[in-house]
Amino acid sequence: MVFQIVSLLLEVVVGLVAGTCLLRLYMQQQGIPLTARYNPLGRFVFALTDWIVLPLRRVVPAVGRLDTASLVAALVLELVQFGLLWVITGGVGPLSDVLVMALFGLLRLAISGLSGLVMVYAILSWMPNRSPMVDILDRLVSPALVPIRRAIPLVGGIDLSPLVLLLLLQVAVIVVGHLQNAVLF
């Protein structure tokens, strides 16, 4: 029972901060200004990730537009999470499994994050007033939706591409889970 509680707390805290690091990476990759006054999401991202990303920037340089410090921060957080769980369980299994689990955890986190963005985008797109948040979400979600929109036309004036993308992301979660099991067992 204690292990389950600790595991849940670690998953929530690390998932939130590491996921926000990945969002920071993605927003910068998409050229979305994080510090703009109209971008409350960017301010939230900075507030939650600056403590780990800024020190890493001193030793991990960016590669072009890729904010590698944000990526490394998310990976470090995942390593800490799975490392702590490995220690709590008494070091069962090789230590190298912690790295593998952290990498797969990072991949699952990216898929879950995109799923969340798509759901919020779809819900906000039904609202009549357009807020700056909808525009930011549109810029984040559109790269994944555009190829689907090309393949699937509107049905009765309704855009089904977010639903299709969510379905594809769920399939990706299943595939990642099977790959992780194949690598670890």
Residue frames as a rotation matrix with the C-alpha (Angstrom) as fourth column:
MET 1
0.566 0.825 0.000 0.00
0.825 -0.566 0.000 0.00
0.000 0.000 -1.000 0.00
VAL 2
0.453 -0.474 -0.755 2.79
0.131 -0.802 0.582 2.46
-0.882 -0.363 -0.301 0.88
PHE 3
-0.622 -0.709 0.334 4.56
0.403 0.077 0.912 1.66
-0.672 0.702 0.238 -2.40
GLN 4
-0.147 0.657 0.740 1.38
0.980 -0.006 0.200 2.39
0.135 0.754 -0.643 -4.35
ILE 5
0.793 0.436 -0.426 0.90
0.528 -0.840 0.122 5.74
-0.305 -0.322 -0.896 -2.59
VAL 6
0.061 -0.864 -0.500 4.54
0.018 -0.500 0.866 6.77
-0.998 -0.062 -0.015 -3.14
SER 7
-0.640 -0.279 0.716 4.36
0.647 0.308 0.698 5.59
-0.415 0.910 -0.016 -6.73
LEU 8
0.312 0.846 0.432 1.19
0.945 -0.323 -0.049 7.61
0.098 0.424 -0.900 -7.36
LEU 9
0.761 -0.039 -0.647 2.61
0.237 -0.912 0.334 10.75
-0.603 -0.408 -0.685 -5.78
LEU 10
-0.323 -0.942 -0.093 5.84
0.115 -0.137 0.984 10.45
-0.939 0.307 0.153 -7.76
GLU 11
-0.459 0.189 0.868 3.92
0.871 0.289 0.398 9.85
-0.175 0.939 -0.297 -10.98
VAL 12
0.635 0.768 0.080 1.72
0.772 -0.628 -0.097 12.91
-0.024 0.124 -0.992 -10.45
VAL 13
0.638 -0.427 -0.641 4.50
0.004 -0.831 0.557 15.31
-0.770 -0.358 -0.528 -9.41
VAL 14
-0.471 -0.872 0.136 7.08
0.108 0.096 0.990 14.10
-0.876 0.481 0.048 -11.93
GLY 15
-0.224 0.463 0.857 4.43
0.954 0.282 0.097 13.81
-0.197 0.840 -0.505 -14.64
LEU 16
0.802 0.565 -0.195 3.36
0.536 -0.824 -0.183 17.41
-0.264 0.042 -0.963 -14.11
VAL 17
0.458 -0.682 -0.570 6.85
-0.293 -0.722 0.627 18.91
-0.839 -0.121 -0.530 -14.05
ALA 18
-0.566 -0.695 0.443 8.41
0.177 0.422 0.889 16.67
-0.805 0.582 -0.115 -16.71
GLY 19
0.032 0.676 0.737 5.34
0.969 0.160 -0.188 17.07
-0.245 0.720 -0.649 -18.92
THR 20
0.874 0.254 -0.414 5.62
0.217 -0.967 -0.134 20.83
-0.434 0.027 -0.900 -18.54
CYS 21
-0.091 -0.965 -0.245 9.31
-0.237 -0.217 0.947 20.61
-0.967 0.144 -0.209 -19.53
LEU 22
-0.564 -0.058 0.824 8.23
0.673 0.546 0.499 18.76
-0.479 0.836 -0.268 -22.68
LEU 23
0.551 0.809 0.204 5.55
0.809 -0.460 -0.365 21.39
-0.202 0.366 -0.908 -23.32
ARG 24
0.547 -0.459 -0.700 8.21
-0.157 -0.878 0.452 24.09
-0.822 -0.138 -0.553 -22.95
LEU 25
-0.547 -0.777 0.310 10.36
0.091 0.313 0.945 22.27
-0.832 0.546 -0.101 -25.50
TYR 26
-0.294 0.518 0.803 7.45
0.925 0.365 0.104 21.91
-0.239 0.774 -0.586 -27.91
MET 27
0.743 0.595 -0.307 6.23
0.527 -0.802 -0.281 25.49
-0.413 0.047 -0.909 -27.53
GLN 28
0.186 -0.757 -0.626 9.71
-0.337 -0.648 0.683 26.82
-0.923 0.084 -0.376 -28.26
GLN 29
-0.655 -0.395 0.645 10.02
0.379 0.567 0.732 24.44
-0.654 0.723 -0.222 -31.21
GLN 30
0.048 0.799 0.600 6.74
0.996 0.009 -0.093 25.82
-0.080 0.601 -0.795 -32.61
GLY 31
-0.699 -0.430 0.572 7.93
0.515 -0.857 -0.014 29.42
0.496 0.285 0.820 -32.12
ILE 32
0.469 0.880 0.073 5.28
0.496 -0.330 0.803 30.28
0.731 -0.341 -0.591 -29.54
PRO 33
-0.364 -0.643 0.674 6.53
-0.214 -0.647 -0.732 33.12
0.907 -0.411 0.098 -27.35
LEU 34
-0.139 0.254 -0.957 6.44
0.771 0.635 0.057 31.91
0.622 -0.730 -0.284 -23.76
THR 35
-0.669 -0.238 -0.704 6.77
0.695 -0.537 -0.479 35.34
-0.264 -0.810 0.524 -22.16
ALA 36
-0.732 0.426 0.531 4.10
0.114 -0.692 0.713 37.21
0.671 0.583 0.458 -24.11
ARG 37
-0.837 0.433 0.333 1.47
-0.522 -0.452 -0.724 38.92
-0.163 -0.780 0.604 -22.00
TYR 38
0.078 0.947 -0.311 -1.35
-0.991 0.108 0.082 37.15
0.111 0.302 0.947 -23.83
ASN 39
0.070 -0.140 -0.988 0.14
-0.298 0.942 -0.155 33.73
0.952 0.305 0.024 -23.12
PRO 40
0.401 0.123 0.908 -0.83
-0.914 -0.021 0.406 32.56
0.069 -0.992 0.104 -19.62
LEU 41
0.998 -0.059 -0.028 0.23
0.059 0.998 -0.006 29.03
0.029 0.004 1.000 -20.54
GLY 42
0.344 -0.931 0.122 3.76
0.284 -0.021 -0.959 30.24
0.895 0.364 0.257 -21.26
ARG 43
-0.032 -0.319 0.947 3.98
-0.765 -0.602 -0.228 31.99
0.643 -0.732 -0.225 -17.91
PHE 44
0.760 0.373 0.533 2.80
-0.630 0.626 0.460 28.82
-0.162 -0.685 0.710 -16.18
VAL 45
0.863 -0.478 -0.163 5.37
0.328 0.776 -0.539 26.75
0.384 0.412 0.826 -18.08
PHE 46
0.021 -0.891 0.453 8.18
-0.111 -0.452 -0.885 29.10
0.994 -0.032 -0.109 -17.06
ALA 47
0.171 0.098 0.980 7.07
-0.925 -0.326 0.194 29.20
0.338 -0.940 0.035 -13.45
LEU 48
0.870 0.281 0.405 6.99
-0.425 0.844 0.328 25.42
-0.249 -0.458 0.854 -13.20
THR 49
0.864 -0.481 0.153 10.18
0.500 0.777 -0.383 24.59
0.065 0.407 0.911 -15.10
ASP 50
0.671 -0.636 0.382 12.70
-0.364 -0.731 -0.577 27.42
0.647 0.248 -0.721 -14.72
TRP 51
0.591 -0.429 0.684 14.19
-0.744 0.039 0.667 25.89
-0.312 -0.903 -0.296 -11.54
ILE 52
0.389 -0.448 0.805 15.46
0.187 0.894 0.407 22.86
-0.902 -0.008 0.431 -13.48
VAL 53
0.745 -0.046 0.665 15.80
0.666 0.095 -0.739 24.08
-0.029 0.994 0.102 -17.08
LEU 54
0.903 -0.373 0.215 17.81
-0.311 -0.910 -0.273 27.25
0.297 0.180 -0.938 -16.47
PRO 55
0.358 -0.834 0.421 20.66
-0.639 0.110 0.761 25.53
-0.681 -0.541 -0.494 -14.55
LEU 56
0.316 -0.212 0.925 20.79
0.462 0.886 0.045 22.79
-0.829 0.414 0.377 -17.20
ARG 57
0.964 0.080 0.252 21.15
0.261 -0.439 -0.860 25.41
0.042 0.895 -0.444 -19.95
ARG 58
0.590 -0.807 -0.014 24.58
-0.737 -0.546 0.398 26.25
-0.328 -0.225 -0.917 -18.55
VAL 59
-0.353 -0.766 0.537 25.82
-0.485 0.641 0.595 22.74
-0.800 -0.050 -0.597 -19.40
VAL 60
-0.272 0.347 0.897 23.40
0.694 0.717 -0.066 21.55
-0.666 0.605 -0.436 -22.12
PRO 61
-0.772 -0.057 -0.633 23.42
-0.273 -0.870 0.411 23.84
-0.574 0.490 0.656 -25.16
ALA 62
0.386 0.921 -0.057 20.46
-0.322 0.077 -0.944 24.15
-0.864 0.383 0.326 -27.49
VAL 63
-0.643 -0.470 0.605 20.67
0.408 0.458 0.790 22.39
-0.648 0.754 -0.102 -30.83
GLY 64
-0.754 0.382 0.535 19.23
0.383 -0.407 0.829 24.85
0.535 0.830 0.161 -33.32
ARG 65
-0.272 0.758 0.593 15.67
-0.654 -0.598 0.463 25.57
0.705 -0.262 0.659 -32.18
LEU 66
0.370 0.383 -0.846 15.64
0.233 0.843 0.484 22.44
0.899 -0.377 0.222 -30.02
ASP 67
0.239 -0.206 0.949 15.73
-0.849 -0.518 0.101 23.34
0.471 -0.830 -0.299 -26.33
THR 68
0.002 -0.317 -0.948 17.74
-0.002 0.948 -0.317 20.31
1.000 0.003 0.001 -25.25
ALA 69
-0.897 -0.315 0.309 17.87
-0.274 -0.150 -0.950 21.52
0.346 -0.937 0.048 -21.64
SER 70
-0.116 0.938 0.328 14.09
-0.987 -0.073 -0.141 21.07
-0.108 -0.340 0.934 -21.38
LEU 71
0.526 0.261 -0.809 14.37
-0.500 0.865 -0.046 17.58
0.688 0.429 0.585 -22.85
VAL 72
-0.431 -0.769 -0.473 17.22
0.072 0.493 -0.867 16.64
0.900 -0.408 -0.157 -20.52
ALA 73
-0.734 0.222 0.642 15.26
-0.672 -0.377 -0.637 18.06
0.101 -0.899 0.426 -17.56
ALA 74
0.371 0.928 -0.047 12.27
-0.920 0.374 0.115 15.87
0.124 0.001 0.992 -18.39
LEU 75
0.376 -0.301 -0.876 14.53
-0.127 0.920 -0.370 12.83
0.918 0.250 0.308 -18.75
VAL 76
-0.732 -0.672 0.117 16.31
-0.159 0.002 -0.987 13.56
0.663 -0.741 -0.108 -15.45
LEU 77
-0.360 0.684 0.634 12.96
-0.931 -0.222 -0.290 13.82
-0.058 -0.695 0.717 -13.68
GLU 78
0.657 0.578 -0.484 11.84
-0.637 0.769 0.053 10.50
0.403 0.274 0.873 -15.15
LEU 79
-0.065 -0.776 -0.627 15.16
0.008 0.628 -0.778 8.93
0.998 -0.056 -0.034 -14.10
VAL 80
-0.797 -0.187 0.574 14.69
-0.521 -0.266 -0.811 10.22
0.304 -0.946 0.115 -10.57
GLN 81
0.160 0.950 0.269 11.15
-0.987 0.154 0.043 8.84
-0.001 -0.272 0.962 -10.44
PHE 82
0.766 0.179 -0.618 12.06
-0.318 0.940 -0.122 5.36
0.559 0.290 0.777 -11.63
GLY 83
-0.318 -0.930 -0.183 15.31
-0.095 0.223 -0.970 5.39
0.943 -0.291 -0.160 -9.68
LEU 84
-0.574 0.184 0.798 13.45
-0.812 -0.250 -0.527 6.09
0.102 -0.951 0.293 -6.45
LEU 85
0.560 0.828 0.030 10.93
-0.828 0.560 0.034 3.37
0.012 -0.044 0.999 -7.22
TRP 86
0.405 -0.520 -0.752 13.79
-0.134 0.780 -0.611 0.97
0.904 0.348 0.247 -7.97
VAL 87
-0.676 -0.683 0.276 15.40
-0.324 -0.061 -0.944 1.78
0.662 -0.728 -0.180 -4.61
ILE 88
-0.208 0.694 0.690 12.09
-0.976 -0.100 -0.194 1.44
-0.066 -0.713 0.698 -2.74
THR 89
0.790 0.536 -0.299 11.56
-0.576 0.815 -0.061 -2.01
0.211 0.220 0.952 -4.24
GLY 90
0.637 -0.593 0.493 14.98
-0.181 0.506 0.843 -3.08
-0.749 -0.626 0.215 -3.02
GLY 91
-0.167 -0.764 -0.623 16.82
-0.831 -0.231 0.506 -2.75
-0.531 0.602 -0.597 -6.31
VAL 92
0.151 0.306 0.940 14.95
0.187 0.925 -0.331 -5.57
-0.971 0.226 0.083 -8.01
GLY 93
0.826 0.091 0.556 16.22
0.550 0.084 -0.831 -5.97
-0.123 0.992 0.019 -11.55
PRO 94
-0.172 -0.968 0.183 19.26
0.985 -0.168 0.038 -4.42
-0.006 0.186 0.982 -13.18
LEU 95
-0.172 0.010 -0.985 19.88
0.373 -0.925 -0.074 -0.70
-0.912 -0.380 0.156 -12.78
SER 96
-0.975 -0.219 -0.040 19.85
0.036 -0.331 0.943 -0.35
-0.220 0.918 0.331 -16.57
ASP 97
-0.380 0.911 0.158 16.10
0.895 0.319 0.312 -1.03
0.234 0.260 -0.937 -16.43
VAL 98
0.053 0.364 -0.930 15.69
0.621 -0.741 -0.255 2.36
-0.782 -0.564 -0.266 -14.74
LEU 99
-0.685 -0.368 -0.629 17.02
-0.232 -0.708 0.667 4.11
-0.691 0.603 0.400 -17.86
VAL 100
-0.915 0.380 0.133 14.80
0.300 0.425 0.854 2.03
0.268 0.822 -0.503 -20.15
MET 101
-0.103 0.928 -0.358 11.74
0.993 0.075 -0.090 2.73
-0.057 -0.364 -0.929 -18.00
ALA 102
-0.144 -0.009 -0.990 12.59
0.285 -0.958 -0.033 6.45
-0.948 -0.287 0.141 -17.90
LEU 103
-0.929 -0.235 -0.285 12.88
-0.198 -0.334 0.921 6.60
-0.312 0.913 0.264 -21.71
PHE 104
-0.648 0.761 0.042 9.57
0.589 0.465 0.661 4.79
0.483 0.453 -0.749 -22.17
GLY 105
-0.049 0.607 -0.793 8.04
0.896 -0.325 -0.304 6.97
-0.442 -0.725 -0.528 -19.44
LEU 106
-0.555 -0.248 -0.794 9.14
-0.036 -0.947 0.320 10.06
-0.831 0.206 0.516 -21.34
LEU 107
-0.976 0.211 -0.048 7.58
-0.023 0.121 0.992 8.73
0.215 0.970 -0.113 -24.52
ARG 108
-0.312 0.906 -0.284 4.31
0.903 0.376 0.207 7.90
0.294 -0.192 -0.936 -22.73
LEU 109
-0.170 0.178 -0.969 4.36
0.611 -0.752 -0.246 11.36
-0.773 -0.634 0.019 -21.14
ALA 110
-0.869 -0.187 -0.459 4.71
-0.218 -0.687 0.693 13.02
-0.445 0.702 0.556 -24.55
ILE 111
-0.772 0.635 -0.026 1.80
0.316 0.418 0.852 10.98
0.552 0.650 -0.523 -25.92
SER 112
-0.109 0.744 -0.659 -0.36
0.993 0.053 -0.104 11.75
-0.042 -0.666 -0.745 -22.88
GLY 113
-0.458 -0.141 -0.878 0.53
0.307 -0.952 -0.008 15.43
-0.834 -0.273 0.479 -23.08
LEU 114
-0.972 0.120 -0.204 -0.47
-0.234 -0.352 0.906 15.65
0.037 0.928 0.371 -26.72
SER 115
-0.494 0.841 -0.220 -3.70
0.694 0.534 0.482 13.79
0.523 0.085 -0.848 -25.90
GLY 116
-0.124 0.416 -0.901 -4.48
0.850 -0.423 -0.313 16.35
-0.511 -0.805 -0.302 -23.22
LEU 117
-0.736 -0.209 -0.643 -3.75
-0.077 -0.919 0.387 19.23
-0.672 0.335 0.661 -25.56
VAL 118
-0.905 0.424 -0.023 -6.04
0.055 0.170 0.984 17.74
0.422 0.889 -0.177 -28.21
MET 119
-0.256 0.858 -0.446 -8.89
0.933 0.339 0.117 17.26
0.252 -0.386 -0.887 -25.73
VAL 120
-0.187 0.144 -0.972 -8.64
0.540 -0.811 -0.224 20.82
-0.821 -0.567 0.074 -24.38
TYR 121
-0.913 -0.192 -0.359 -8.34
-0.184 -0.592 0.784 22.15
-0.363 0.782 0.506 -27.95
ALA 122
-0.736 0.676 0.030 -11.44
0.422 0.424 0.801 20.24
0.529 0.602 -0.598 -29.06
ILE 123
-0.044 0.740 -0.671 -13.50
0.991 -0.053 -0.123 21.45
-0.127 -0.670 -0.731 -26.09
LEU 124
-0.292 -0.128 -0.948 -12.39
0.277 -0.960 0.045 25.07
-0.915 -0.250 0.316 -26.43
SER 125
-0.996 -0.093 0.003 -13.05
0.027 -0.258 0.966 25.00
-0.089 0.962 0.259 -30.19
TRP 126
-0.353 0.935 0.036 -16.75
0.854 0.306 0.420 24.48
0.382 0.179 -0.907 -29.42
MET 127
-0.039 0.310 -0.950 -16.91
0.741 -0.629 -0.236 27.73
-0.670 -0.713 -0.205 -27.45
PRO 128
0.707 0.447 0.548 -18.12
0.707 -0.461 -0.536 30.79
0.013 0.767 -0.642 -29.37
ASN 129
0.918 -0.391 -0.059 -15.52
-0.387 -0.919 0.070 33.30
-0.082 -0.042 -0.996 -28.16
ARG 130
0.614 -0.779 -0.127 -11.94
0.473 0.492 -0.731 32.92
0.632 0.389 0.670 -29.29
SER 131
0.921 -0.387 -0.047 -9.41
-0.157 -0.479 0.864 33.47
-0.357 -0.788 -0.502 -26.55
PRO 132
0.280 -0.903 -0.327 -5.64
-0.943 -0.195 -0.268 33.70
0.178 0.384 -0.906 -27.00
MET 133
-0.229 -0.338 0.913 -5.47
-0.624 0.771 0.129 30.27
-0.747 -0.540 -0.388 -25.36
VAL 134
0.663 0.536 0.522 -7.36
0.080 0.643 -0.762 28.72
-0.744 0.547 0.383 -28.29
ASP 135
0.854 -0.396 -0.339 -4.87
-0.477 -0.332 -0.814 30.24
0.210 0.856 -0.472 -30.73
ILE 136
-0.122 -0.931 0.345 -1.93
-0.987 0.151 0.057 28.85
-0.105 -0.334 -0.937 -28.74
LEU 137
-0.050 0.175 0.983 -3.53
-0.269 0.946 -0.182 25.40
-0.962 -0.274 0.000 -28.55
ASP 138
0.916 0.401 -0.027 -4.27
-0.104 0.172 -0.980 25.57
-0.388 0.900 0.199 -32.28
ARG 139
0.464 -0.824 -0.325 -0.57
-0.821 -0.261 -0.508 26.21
0.334 0.502 -0.798 -32.99
LEU 140
-0.374 -0.618 0.692 0.40
-0.838 0.544 0.033 23.29
-0.397 -0.567 -0.721 -30.75
VAL 141
-0.033 0.484 0.874 -2.14
-0.089 0.870 -0.485 20.78
-0.995 -0.094 0.015 -32.05
SER 142
0.674 0.430 -0.601 -2.37
-0.560 -0.234 -0.795 21.71
-0.483 0.872 0.083 -35.74
PRO 143
-0.256 -0.810 -0.528 0.89
-0.967 0.208 0.149 20.02
-0.011 0.549 -0.836 -36.84
ALA 144
-0.880 -0.029 0.475 -0.58
-0.122 0.978 -0.167 16.68
-0.460 -0.205 -0.864 -35.77
LEU 145
-0.009 0.990 0.138 -4.09
0.123 0.138 -0.983 17.41
-0.992 0.008 -0.123 -37.11
VAL 146
0.022 0.023 -0.999 -3.19
-0.815 -0.579 -0.032 18.72
-0.580 0.815 0.006 -40.58
PRO 147
-0.855 -0.344 -0.390 -2.28
-0.515 0.656 0.552 15.31
0.066 0.672 -0.738 -42.11
ILE 148
-0.732 0.654 0.190 -5.44
0.488 0.698 -0.524 13.78
-0.475 -0.291 -0.830 -40.66
ARG 149
0.052 0.771 -0.635 -7.56
-0.104 -0.628 -0.771 16.65
-0.993 0.106 0.047 -41.98
ARG 150
-0.423 -0.261 -0.868 -6.15
-0.867 -0.161 0.471 16.03
-0.263 0.952 -0.159 -45.45
ALA 151
-0.974 -0.035 -0.222 -7.21
-0.103 0.948 0.302 12.37
0.200 0.317 -0.927 -45.28
ILE 152
-0.473 0.844 -0.253 -10.58
0.875 0.416 -0.247 12.77
-0.103 -0.339 -0.935 -43.54
PRO 153
-0.628 0.290 0.722 -13.00
0.174 -0.852 0.493 15.41
0.759 0.436 0.484 -44.82
LEU 154
-0.796 0.468 0.384 -15.51
-0.586 -0.442 -0.679 17.24
-0.148 -0.765 0.626 -42.63
VAL 155
-0.760 0.627 -0.169 -18.55
0.553 0.761 0.339 15.09
0.341 0.164 -0.926 -41.86
GLY 156
0.306 0.952 0.013 -21.68
0.851 -0.280 0.445 17.24
0.427 -0.125 -0.896 -41.84
GLY 157
0.502 -0.184 0.845 -19.53
-0.130 -0.982 -0.137 20.28
0.855 -0.041 -0.517 -41.07
ILE 158
0.906 -0.197 0.374 -17.90
-0.363 0.091 0.927 18.54
-0.217 -0.976 0.011 -38.10
ASP 159
0.177 -0.941 -0.289 -14.13
-0.765 0.053 -0.641 18.09
0.619 0.335 -0.711 -37.93
LEU 160
0.974 0.226 -0.034 -13.43
-0.170 0.817 0.551 14.54
0.152 -0.530 0.834 -36.74
SER 161
0.319 -0.932 -0.171 -9.64
-0.048 0.164 -0.985 14.90
0.946 0.323 0.007 -36.92
PRO 162
-0.225 -0.431 0.874 -9.20
-0.904 -0.243 -0.352 15.46
0.364 -0.869 -0.335 -33.14
LEU 163
0.595 0.520 0.612 -11.12
-0.704 0.704 0.086 12.24
-0.386 -0.483 0.786 -32.46
VAL 164
0.914 -0.312 -0.258 -9.01
0.049 0.717 -0.695 10.33
0.402 0.623 0.671 -34.99
LEU 165
0.018 -0.958 0.286 -5.81
-0.411 -0.268 -0.871 11.77
0.911 -0.102 -0.399 -33.50
LEU 166
0.009 0.042 0.999 -6.89
-0.998 0.070 0.006 10.73
-0.070 -0.997 0.043 -30.00
LEU 167
0.916 0.347 0.202 -7.56
-0.322 0.935 -0.148 7.23
-0.240 0.070 0.968 -31.30
LEU 168
0.636 -0.749 -0.186 -4.12
0.062 0.289 -0.955 7.10
0.769 0.596 0.231 -32.95
LEU 169
-0.150 -0.689 0.709 -2.48
-0.749 -0.388 -0.536 8.33
0.645 -0.612 -0.458 -29.75
GLN 170
0.416 0.352 0.838 -4.21
-0.832 0.520 0.195 5.59
-0.367 -0.779 0.509 -27.76
VAL 171
0.982 -0.148 -0.114 -2.91
0.065 0.841 -0.536 3.03
0.176 0.520 0.836 -30.25
ALA 172
0.226 -0.956 0.189 0.55
-0.249 -0.244 -0.937 4.54
0.942 0.165 -0.294 -29.78
VAL 173
0.041 -0.153 0.987 0.25
-0.996 -0.086 0.028 4.08
0.080 -0.985 -0.155 -25.99
ILE 174
0.846 0.317 0.429 -0.57
-0.361 0.932 0.023 0.41
-0.392 -0.175 0.903 -26.51
VAL 175
0.793 -0.599 -0.113 2.36
0.166 0.390 -0.906 -0.05
0.586 0.699 0.409 -28.91
VAL 176
0.018 -0.806 0.592 4.76
-0.628 -0.470 -0.620 1.71
0.778 -0.360 -0.514 -26.50
GLY 177
0.340 0.188 0.921 3.56
-0.906 0.329 0.267 -0.51
-0.253 -0.926 0.282 -23.66
HIS 178
0.982 0.029 0.188 4.19
0.023 0.963 -0.268 -3.65
-0.189 0.268 0.945 -25.69
LEU 179
0.510 -0.856 0.080 7.61
-0.005 -0.095 -0.995 -2.41
0.860 0.507 -0.053 -26.80
GLN 180
0.039 -0.473 0.880 8.53
-0.918 -0.365 -0.156 -1.66
0.395 -0.802 -0.448 -23.18
ASN 181
0.634 0.257 0.729 7.49
-0.590 0.770 0.242 -5.15
-0.499 -0.584 0.640 -22.11
ALA 182
0.954 -0.298 -0.022 9.45
0.194 0.676 -0.711 -6.68
0.227 0.674 0.703 -24.97
VAL 183
0.241 -0.914 0.325 12.61
-0.291 -0.388 -0.875 -4.74
0.926 0.116 -0.360 -24.01
LEU 184
-0.107 -0.291 0.951 12.37
-0.961 -0.216 -0.174 -5.34
0.256 -0.932 -0.256 -20.27
PHE 185
0.227 0.271 0.935 11.11
-0.673 0.738 -0.050 -8.91
-0.704 -0.618 0.350 -20.15
